[in-house]
Amino acid sequence: MNLAISPTRMVSVRVCRVDELPIGLGRAFEIGGQSVAIFRTRSERIFALANRCPHKGGPLADGMLAGESVVCPMHSFRFDPQDGACDQPGICAVTTYPVDVVADEVFVQMPQE
């Protein structure tokens, strides 16, 4: 199940500079009233997803990356940061948000309210 936000009616929000994101760890940001976890991989890919594990509500930004999977700090469930899919059967996917990097600035595409 893919809960990625559709690109329609989105607004681009500047979040931070690339070098403000630690490699392999998450960082939480409040964007448009939503808590968003942003991760930067060793290969310099940047992903944004809802900062709440759908299993027990744990803050995903407190987790880390294992390869290119986000690992929940509460139960070690893994989420694919591209589409939000969980590696555990029966666990809902987490919402993901498109990310753009322009001149070393990170922008997250959020639904327009």
N, C-alpha and C positions, 0 to 999 in steps of 0.2 A: 504494500500500500504506500503510495507516494503522497505525502502531504505538502509537497513543495508549493509555495505560493505561486499562483498564476501571474505572469508578468503584466497583466492588465491592471490599470489604475494603480500604478506603483509610484512611489516618490523616492528619489535618491537622497540618502542621509549620510553626511560625512561623519565618520565615527572616530578615527584616529589615524596616526601615521603607521606604516607597516612596521617600523622598528620599535613601536610601542607594544607589539604583540610578541610574547615569548614563544619561541619555537617549541612545539609539542605540548604546550599547556593552554588552557582556556582563559579567557578574560570576559567578564560580564559587563554589558553596557545596557543602559535604559534608553530605548529608542521608541519614540512615539507611544509611551506608556507600556511597552513590552520589554521584558527582560530577555536579552539576546546574548548567547554565548558565541564568541568568535575565537577561532583556532587558526594557527599558522603552522603548516607542516614543514618538515625539513626540506622538501622540494619547493618551498615558498608558495604553496597553494594556500588560499585563505577561504575559510568556510564560516557561515553564520547559521545558527539554528536556535530555536527556542531554548531558553535556559531552564528547562524543566523536564526531567525524565518522566515519561508518561506512566511508568511503572509505580514509583513511590514518590514522585515529585522532587527528587533530588536535584540540586543545582548542577547542571552539566558543565558549567564553566569551572567548577571545582575539580573536574575530572582531567584526564589527559588524553593524548593521542597514542594509539598503538597502531603503528603503520599509518593508515589514513582512516582509522575508525576512532570515534569519540567513545571513551570508556566512562560510564557513569561511576561516580565516586562511591555510591551507596551499595550497588550490587554487582558492579563490573559488567553490566550489560553493555554491548557495543552497538553503536549507531553509525550508519553510513552518513557522513556529513553532506554527501551530494543529494541524497533523496530522503534521508531521515529514517530509513528502514532499520529495524532492530534485529539482532541476531537470535533473539529468543522467540519461539513460536507463541502467538497469542498476545504479544505486546505491541501496542499501537506504535506507529512511526511518530517521530518528532517533526515539527514544522521546520522547514529550511527556508533560507532567504538568499536570493542572488547577491553576489558581491562583485564589485568592480574596484580595481586599483588604478588610480590616475595620478601620475607624478608622485608616487609613494604615499598617497593618501588613500585610505580605505573607505569605500562607500557601500552601504547596505541598502538594498532595494526593499522598502517596506510598503505594505498596503496603505493606500491613501484613505484617510477617514473622512 
